[in-house]
Amino acid sequence: MGKLSGKVAIVTGAYLVDGGNSIGGATALLLAKEGAKVVAADIVDEPVARLVAKIKSEGGEAVACHVDLRNEDAIKAMIEKAVSEFGGLDILHNNAAALPGPGDRDIVMMEAATWDRAMEITVRGTMLACKYAIPEIIKRGGGAIVNTASGAGVAGDMARTAYGVSKAAVISLTKYAATQYGKQGIRCNAICPGLMLTATAKATITPEVEEMMLKYTLTPRLGTPEDIANIVAFLVSDDASFITGEIIAVDGGIFAHVPSSSESVLIGPAKHGNN
Ligand SMILES: NC(=O)c1ccc[n+]([C@@H]2O[C@H](COP(=O)([O-])OP(=O)(O)OC[C@H]3O[C@@H](n4cnc5c(N)ncnc54)[C@H](O)[C@@H]3O)[C@@H](O)[C@H]2O)c1
């Protein structure tokens, strides 16, 4: 018996491809391994079907759900699917997002359409998923929501403005959900991943970027989708029953320090202070 036995979970942005996993895919696999019945939801179909087949081949229960997070009726139908297939809903992992493309630049260069897409998918989509999920989770006597934010929602950057601001909104939404429905048994937390080596990241980032990110990460390695899955599985379990409204960095410590300070110490002894 896993620690999520009897629970029903929706994971958005959950799929499997060759060459590694996605964050949502790794999370769906782990939640299913812990006994949850999983609705794997995404706008792409074949990679989700692959994930569902893998969960079933490992003895778990899962169904695929096509959802476009820009469409309110589709989001409502996703929540209804969990209820019709598995009898209710206990867990929502809002992991899907509009990732930053080349058009997501600094404020002066920002195209309004790029901004609108990030706000529509990441902010409005996450809010609407919460809107329709929360009443169902309350019917079960409570449950947990985990939203995927990002370090980009906490600090500024020279580009990716729409992405970063959309993730800041997800952080705020997390606190509002925790505040408004806590007494009805809903816990809502957000995670801020660092660079996680998903299949997509491995295929797109250059060795130079990987090396640079590793330099500023405090652990000897970069993150994996499974690092996020482990924290989501903890946050939605009873082990985390007194944790809500928290924003948890899962980033190998990259946001725990100011790299310029560390480097100045390496270059030469500090010329200030008492020592
Ligand atoms: N990989 C990282 O290094 C990293 C770092 C920080 C935060 N994150 C966050 O983690 C989450 C997962 O990212 P990932 O790296 O696994 O990438 P990903 O591309 O696998 O995840 C994004 C998912 O959102 C889905 N999606 C996009 N538009 C959609 C829409 N309109 N309707 C439904 N689904 C839609 C995509 O199909 C995809 O499955 C995202 O929220 C991302 O912002 C990732």
The ligand as an SDF file (V2000), in Angstrom:
LIG
                    3D

 44 48  0  0  0  0  0  0  0  0999 V2000
   12.5570   22.0210  -16.6840 N   0  0  0  0  0  0  0  0  0  0  0  0
   12.9810   23.0270  -15.9110 C   0  0  0  0  0  0  0  0  0  0  0  0
   14.1780   23.2430  -15.7770 O   0  0  0  0  0  0  0  0  0  0  0  0
   11.9770   23.9090  -15.2010 C   0  0  0  0  0  0  0  0  0  0  0  0
   12.4700   24.9300  -14.3720 C   0  0  0  0  0  0  0  0  0  0  0  0
   11.5790   25.7320  -13.6720 C   0  0  0  0  0  0  0  0  0  0  0  0
   10.2060   25.4980  -13.8200 C   0  0  0  0  0  0  0  0  0  0  0  0
    9.7540   24.5130  -14.6530 N   0  0  0  0  0  0  0  0  0  0  0  0
    8.3100   24.3170  -14.7670 C   0  0  0  0  0  0  0  0  0  0  0  0
    8.0030   22.9430  -14.6650 O   0  0  0  0  0  0  0  0  0  0  0  0
    6.8130   22.6560  -15.4060 C   0  0  0  0  0  0  0  0  0  0  0  0
    7.0600   21.5040  -16.3570 C   0  0  0  0  0  0  0  0  0  0  0  0
    8.0570   21.8910  -17.2650 O   0  0  0  0  0  0  0  0  0  0  0  0
    8.9300   20.8690  -18.1080 P   0  0  0  0  0  0  0  0  0  0  0  0
   10.3170   21.3740  -18.0680 O   0  0  0  0  0  0  0  0  0  0  0  0
    8.6510   19.4520  -17.7030 O   0  0  0  0  0  0  0  0  0  0  0  0
    8.4660   21.2040  -19.5960 O   0  0  0  0  0  0  0  0  0  0  0  0
    7.2490   20.6570  -20.4190 P   0  0  0  0  0  0  0  0  0  0  0  0
    7.2930   21.2630  -21.7770 O   0  0  0  0  0  0  0  0  0  0  0  0
    7.2820   19.2180  -20.3520 O   0  0  0  0  0  0  0  0  0  0  0  0
    5.9850   21.1880  -19.6080 O   0  0  0  0  0  0  0  0  0  0  0  0
    5.0310   22.0700  -20.0750 C   0  0  0  0  0  0  0  0  0  0  0  0
    3.7580   21.2800  -20.3700 C   0  0  0  0  0  0  0  0  0  0  0  0
    2.6820   22.1780  -20.5380 O   0  0  0  0  0  0  0  0  0  0  0  0
    1.8860   21.6940  -21.5990 C   0  0  0  0  0  0  0  0  0  0  0  0
    1.0770   22.7710  -22.1620 N   0  0  0  0  0  0  0  0  0  0  0  0
    1.5230   23.8860  -22.7860 C   0  0  0  0  0  0  0  0  0  0  0  0
    0.4740   24.6010  -23.2250 N   0  0  0  0  0  0  0  0  0  0  0  0
   -0.6510   23.9270  -22.8530 C   0  0  0  0  0  0  0  0  0  0  0  0
   -2.0350   24.1700  -23.0080 C   0  0  0  0  0  0  0  0  0  0  0  0
   -2.5020   25.2410  -23.6630 N   0  0  0  0  0  0  0  0  0  0  0  0
   -2.9070   23.2660  -22.5000 N   0  0  0  0  0  0  0  0  0  0  0  0
   -2.4610   22.1700  -21.8630 C   0  0  0  0  0  0  0  0  0  0  0  0
   -1.1630   21.8830  -21.6760 N   0  0  0  0  0  0  0  0  0  0  0  0
   -0.2700   22.7580  -22.1760 C   0  0  0  0  0  0  0  0  0  0  0  0
    2.9010   21.1670  -22.6020 C   0  0  0  0  0  0  0  0  0  0  0  0
    2.3130   20.3110  -23.5700 O   0  0  0  0  0  0  0  0  0  0  0  0
    3.8700   20.4610  -21.6800 C   0  0  0  0  0  0  0  0  0  0  0  0
    3.4630   19.1580  -21.4020 O   0  0  0  0  0  0  0  0  0  0  0  0
    6.4220   23.9740  -16.0840 C   0  0  0  0  0  0  0  0  0  0  0  0
    5.4710   24.6240  -15.2870 O   0  0  0  0  0  0  0  0  0  0  0  0
    7.7200   24.7550  -16.0880 C   0  0  0  0  0  0  0  0  0  0  0  0
    7.4910   26.1420  -16.1310 O   0  0  0  0  0  0  0  0  0  0  0  0
   10.6110   23.7240  -15.3500 C   0  0  0  0  0  0  0  0  0  0  0  0
  1  2  1  0
  2  3  2  0
  2  4  1  0
  4  5  1  0
  4 44  2  0
  5  6  2  0
  6  7  1  0
  7  8  2  0
  8  9  1  0
  8 44  1  0
  9 10  1  0
  9 42  1  0
 10 11  1  0
 11 12  1  0
 11 40  1  0
 12 13  1  0
 13 14  1  0
 14 15  2  0
 14 16  1  0
 14 17  1  0
 17 18  1  0
 18 19  2  0
 18 20  1  0
 18 21  1  0
 21 22  1  0
 22 23  1  0
 23 24  1  0
 23 38  1  0
 24 25  1  0
 25 26  1  0
 25 36  1  0
 26 27  1  0
 26 35  1  0
 27 28  2  0
 28 29  1  0
 29 30  1  0
 29 35  2  0
 30 31  1  0
 30 32  2  0
 32 33  1  0
 33 34  2  0
 34 35  1  0
 36 37  1  0
 36 38  1  0
 38 39  1  0
 40 41  1  0
 40 42  1  0
 42 43  1  0
M  CHG  2   8   1  16  -1
M  END
$$$$
